[in-house]
Amino acid sequence: MAERGLKTSLISFAPSPKRWPAALTAAIAMAVPVAVATFFGLTPLGLLTGLGAFTALYCAPLSRRDRLRVLPLIGAGLVTAAALGVAMSGSRPLTAIGLIVVGSVVIWLVQGIVLGPPGALFFILVFGIAGHLTAPVPIGGAGLDGGLVILLVAAGSAFASLVVVAPLLVPAVRRGAGKPTPMRVLFPEYRLSATDRRIATRLTVALAISAVLGAVLGLGHGYWIAGSAVAILSVGHSRTLSATRGVHRVLGTVVGAGIFLAVASLQPHGYILALVLAALQFTIELVVIRHYALALVFITPLVLIISTSSSTQPVLAIVGERVLDTLLGAAVAMLLLLVSWGRDRRRAASPDAPGTPPIT
């Protein structure tokens, strides 16, 4: 999302490279496992493979040959996040601590290797979702088998990777893909500039506040707070852009929650549900760069469809918590933006101010 005024960003579209190939890949990776699971009468399990399908969203600018080597590493990271979420799902305090530790490690790792969008976000969400799905029902979890959840994440990730690289089976595509880029070129040595460290620190603080807030309030999907705060602050080179992104996230989530309720009232299931997921994921990838709020309009029902598939909570309660968690995450992000703005103003006014320019 390019840095524009708030009003302009809400009523116009930013430029974007061609996105339909990536959108089609992501849609197939999300929907086909649901259709296959439906064939065997296991639609809810197919929906959970969507956690692994997020693998297809990473490293889109790379060639298919390069993604063939990189995406298994992304998938291994998502599966590890799911496994740690399962391992720490026994209590809300333990889950909150795990969210802080695992999320912080991912944030600093992603920042240092310059992984690119969507960055740390989905590793954090997969940790939280896997923990919620396997947490005991008395503390608000779904009580699913942990091994099964990890297996489904792995299956979804493996299928997503195969969908991304499948065109290499076509000789013409393979010839046009060029030679593989050395891994040391794709990911140079781990390095953090002063700005990188400030961004990573801000994201880590936001994550910690969000995790504690979710635990204290007893929210079953408290990781949504962290996800919202991290997503808003992930464009950390600009406070203006982060604040605009926060407004987009709140507005898009509210509208998307309404759309989910409308879709849920129609009770789509089986193959129709797979088509709905494909349409949502395809549209998300088409518009996410051009208009963030519009992307959230479609992201929200996608997330809620997956979240409600194995939940024992009423649908309205989950929708309400999604909106509340988004508001809380946005509030955390805005608070940190204000704090950093005040700190930079004081630093700029000091006669001993360092030469490093502030993040605007």
C-alpha positions in Angstrom: 0.0 0.0 0.0 1.8 3.1 -1.2 2.0 6.1 1.1 -1.0 8.3 0.3 -3.4 10.4 2.3 -6.1 8.5 4.2 -9.0 9.7 2.2 -7.2 9.1 -1.1 -6.2 5.6 0.0 -9.8 4.7 0.8 -11.3 5.9 -2.5 -8.6 4.9 -4.9 -6.4 2.0 -5.9 -2.7 1.9 -5.6 -0.6 0.6 -8.6 0.2 -3.1 -8.5 2.1 -5.6 -10.7 0.2 -8.4 -12.4 -1.3 -10.5 -9.6 -3.7 -13.0 -11.2 -1.1 -15.9 -11.5 -0.3 -15.7 -7.8 -4.0 -15.2 -7.0 -4.9 -18.4 -9.0 -2.2 -20.4 -7.3 -3.3 -19.3 -3.8 -7.0 -20.1 -4.6 -6.2 -23.6 -5.8 -3.9 -24.2 -2.8 -6.8 -23.2 -0.5 -9.8 -24.8 -2.2 -8.6 -28.2 -3.6 -7.9 -29.8 -0.2 -11.4 -28.8 0.9 -12.9 -30.3 -2.2 -10.9 -33.5 -1.7 -11.8 -33.7 2.0 -15.5 -33.2 1.1 -15.3 -36.2 -1.2 -14.5 -38.3 1.8 -17.0 -36.5 4.0 -14.3 -34.6 6.0 -14.9 -31.0 5.0 -13.9 -29.5 8.4 -10.5 -31.3 8.2 -10.0 -29.9 4.7 -10.6 -26.4 6.0 -7.8 -26.8 8.5 -5.3 -27.5 5.7 -5.8 -23.8 4.9 -3.3 -23.1 7.6 -0.6 -24.7 5.5 -1.9 -23.2 2.3 -0.5 -19.9 3.5 2.8 -21.2 2.2 1.8 -20.3 -1.3 1.7 -16.6 -0.3 5.4 -16.4 0.4 8.2 -15.3 -2.0 5.9 -14.6 -4.9 8.5 -12.4 -6.7 10.9 -15.3 -7.0 11.0 -17.6 -9.9 9.4 -21.0 -9.6 12.8 -22.7 -9.6 13.8 -20.6 -6.6 10.5 -21.1 -4.8 10.9 -24.9 -5.3 13.8 -24.6 -2.8 12.5 -21.9 -0.5 8.9 -22.8 0.0 9.7 -26.1 1.8 11.6 -24.0 4.3 8.6 -21.8 4.8 6.4 -24.8 5.2 8.7 -26.3 7.7 8.5 -23.0 9.7 4.7 -23.0 9.6 4.6 -26.7 10.7 7.0 -25.9 13.5 4.8 -22.9 14.6 1.8 -25.2 14.6 3.6 -27.9 16.6 4.8 -25.3 19.2 1.2 -23.9 19.4 -0.1 -27.4 20.1 2.6 -28.0 22.7 1.8 -24.9 24.6 -2.0 -25.1 24.3 -2.6 -26.5 27.8 -3.3 -23.1 29.5 -3.9 -19.5 28.4 -0.8 -18.2 30.3 1.4 -20.7 28.7 -0.1 -20.0 25.3 0.5 -16.2 25.8 4.1 -16.8 26.8 4.6 -19.1 23.8 3.1 -16.5 21.5 5.5 -13.8 22.8 8.6 -16.1 22.5 7.8 -17.8 19.2 6.5 -14.6 17.6 9.5 -12.6 18.7 12.0 -15.1 17.3 10.1 -15.1 14.0 9.9 -11.3 13.9 13.7 -10.8 14.4 14.5 -13.7 12.0 12.3 -12.4 9.2 13.5 -8.8 9.6 17.1 -9.9 9.4 16.8 -12.1 6.3 14.4 -9.7 4.5 11.9 -12.4 3.8 9.3 -10.0 2.4 5.5 -10.0 2.7 3.6 -11.4 4.4 6.6 -11.7 6.8 6.1 -12.9 10.3 2.3 -12.6 10.3 1.2 -16.1 9.3 3.8 -17.9 11.5 2.2 -16.0 14.4 -1.3 -16.8 13.3 -0.6 -20.5 12.7 0.9 -20.7 16.2 -2.2 -19.1 17.7 -4.8 -21.0 15.6 -3.1 -24.4 16.2 -3.0 -23.7 20.0 -6.7 -22.6 20.0 -7.8 -25.7 18.0 -6.1 -28.1 20.4 -6.7 -26.3 23.7 -9.1 -28.0 26.1 -12.7 -27.1 25.7 -13.0 -25.8 29.3 -10.6 -23.0 28.6 -12.2 -22.0 25.3 -10.4 -24.3 22.9 -11.8 -26.7 20.3 -10.2 -29.8 21.9 -8.9 -31.3 18.6 -6.1 -33.8 18.4 -2.8 -32.0 18.2 -1.1 -34.6 16.0 -4.0 -34.3 13.5 -3.7 -30.5 13.4 0.0 -30.6 12.7 -0.5 -33.2 10.0 -3.1 -31.1 8.3 -0.9 -28.0 8.4 1.9 -30.1 6.8 -0.4 -31.5 4.2 -1.7 -28.1 3.3 1.8 -26.7 3.0 3.1 -29.5 0.9 0.1 -29.2 -1.5 0.6 -25.5 -1.7 4.2 -25.9 -2.6 3.3 -28.4 -5.3 0.8 -26.1 -6.8 3.3 -23.3 -7.0 6.0 -25.4 -8.8 3.7 -27.7 -10.8 4.0 -25.5 -14.0 7.7 -26.5 -14.1 6.5 -29.9 -15.4 5.7 -28.1 -18.7 9.0 -28.0 -20.7 8.4 -24.5 -22.0 7.8 -23.1 -18.5 10.9 -25.0 -17.3 13.1 -23.5 -20.0 11.8 -20.0 -19.3 12.4 -20.3 -15.6 16.1 -19.7 -15.9 18.8 -21.1 -13.7 18.3 -21.3 -9.9 19.6 -18.3 -7.9 22.2 -19.3 -5.3 20.7 -19.3 -1.8 23.4 -17.0 -0.6 22.0 -14.4 -3.1 18.4 -15.0 -2.2 19.1 -14.7 1.5 22.4 -12.9 2.2 23.9 -12.9 5.6 21.7 -12.0 8.5 21.9 -8.3 9.0 19.9 -5.7 10.8 20.2 -1.9 10.2 19.3 0.6 12.9 15.9 1.0 11.2 15.4 -2.7 11.1 16.1 -3.0 14.8 13.7 -0.3 15.6 11.0 -1.9 13.5 11.6 -5.4 15.0 11.6 -3.9 18.5 8.3 -2.1 17.9 6.7 -5.3 16.5 8.0 -7.3 19.5 6.6 -4.9 22.0 3.2 -4.9 20.1 3.2 -8.7 20.2 3.9 -8.8 23.9 1.3 -6.3 24.8 -1.3 -8.0 22.6 -0.5 -11.5 24.0 -0.8 -10.3 27.6 -4.0 -8.3 26.8 -5.6 -11.4 25.2 -4.7 -13.5 28.2 -5.9 -11.0 30.8 -9.2 -10.5 29.0 -9.6 -14.2 28.6 -10.2 -14.0 24.8 -10.2 -17.4 23.1 -8.7 -15.9 19.9 -6.4 -13.5 21.6 -3.7 -14.1 18.9 -6.0 -12.1 16.6 -5.0 -9.0 18.6 -1.3 -9.8 18.0 -2.0 -10.5 14.3 -3.7 -7.2 13.8 -1.1 -5.2 15.6 1.8 -6.9 13.7 0.1 -6.5 10.4 -0.5 -2.8 10.9 3.1 -2.1 12.1 4.8 -4.4 9.6 5.2 -1.4 7.2 7.3 0.1 10.0 9.4 2.4 7.8 6.5 4.9 7.9 4.3 5.9 10.8 1.9 7.6 8.4 1.5 4.5 6.4 1.1 2.3 9.5 -1.7 4.6 10.8 -3.4 4.5 7.5 -3.1 0.7 7.4 -4.7 0.6 10.8 -7.8 2.5 9.6 -8.0 0.2 6.6 -7.8 -2.9 8.8 -10.5 -1.8 11.1 -12.9 -0.7 8.4 -12.2 -3.8 6.2 -12.7 -6.2 9.2 -16.1 -4.6 10.2 -17.4 -4.8 6.6 -15.9 -8.3 6.1 -17.6 -9.5 9.3 -21.0 -8.4 7.9 -20.2 -10.3 4.6 -19.3 -13.4 6.6 -22.7 -13.3 8.4 -24.5 -13.0 5.1 -22.5 -15.9 3.6 -23.0 -18.0 6.8 -26.7 -17.5 6.6 -26.7 -19.3 3.3 -24.9 -22.2 4.9 -22.6 -23.1 2.1 -21.0 -26.5 2.5 -19.0 -29.1 0.6 -17.9 -28.3 -2.9 -19.8 -24.9 -2.8 -17.8 -24.0 0.3 -14.6 -24.9 -1.6 -15.6 -22.6 -4.4 -16.4 -19.8 -1.9 -13.0 -20.1 -0.4 -11.3 -20.1 -3.8 -13.2 -16.9 -4.8 -12.2 -15.2 -1.5 -8.6 -16.2 -1.7 -8.3 -15.2 -5.4 -9.9 -11.8 -4.8 -7.7 -11.2 -1.7 -4.5 -11.7 -3.7 -5.7 -9.6 -6.6 -6.5 -6.5 -4.4 -4.2 -6.8 -1.3 -1.5 -4.5 -2.8 -4.0 -2.1 -4.4 -6.4 -1.6 -1.6 -5.8 -3.0 1.9 -9.2 -2.3 3.3 -10.9 -4.1 0.4 -8.6 -7.0 0.9 -9.7 -7.2 4.6 -13.3 -7.3 3.4 -12.5 -10.7 1.9 -9.8 -11.8 4.3 -12.2 -11.6 7.3 -14.8 -14.0 6.0 -12.1 -16.4 4.9 -10.6 -16.4 8.4 -14.0 -16.7 10.0 -15.0 -19.7 7.8 -11.9 -21.6 8.9 -12.3 -20.4 12.6 -15.9 -21.5 12.9 -15.5 -24.9 11.2 -14.2 -26.6 14.4 -15.4 -24.2 17.0 -17.9 -25.0 19.8 -18.7 -21.2 20.2 -21.7 -19.5 18.6 -21.0 -17.9 15.3 -22.0 -14.5 16.5 -19.7 -14.7 19.4 -16.7 -15.5 17.2 -17.6 -12.7 14.8 -17.9 -10.2 17.7 -14.5 -11.3 19.1 -12.9 -10.9 15.6 -14.0 -7.3 15.5 -13.1 -6.7 19.1 -9.6 -8.2 18.7 -9.0 -6.2 15.5 -9.9 -3.0 17.4 -7.7 -3.9 20.3 -4.8 -4.8 18.0 -5.2 -1.5 16.1 -5.3 0.4 19.5 -2.0 -1.3 20.5 -0.4 -0.3 17.2 -1.6 3.3 17.4 -0.4 3.6 21.0 3.1 2.5 20.0 3.1 4.8 17.0 2.2 7.7 19.3 4.9 6.7 21.8 7.6 6.4 19.1 6.5 9.7 17.5 6.8 11.5 20.9 10.2 9.9 21.5 11.5 11.0 18.1 10.3 14.5 18.6 12.1 14.7 22.0 15.2 13.2 20.4 15.1 15.7 17.5 14.8 18.6 20.0 17.8 17.5 22.0 21.1 19.2 21.3 22.8 15.8 21.6 20.5 14.1 19.1 22.1 11.3 17.1 22.3 11.5 13.4 20.0 8.6 12.7 16.8 10.0 11.1 13.5 9.1 12.7 10.9 6.8 11.2 8.3 9.2 9.8 
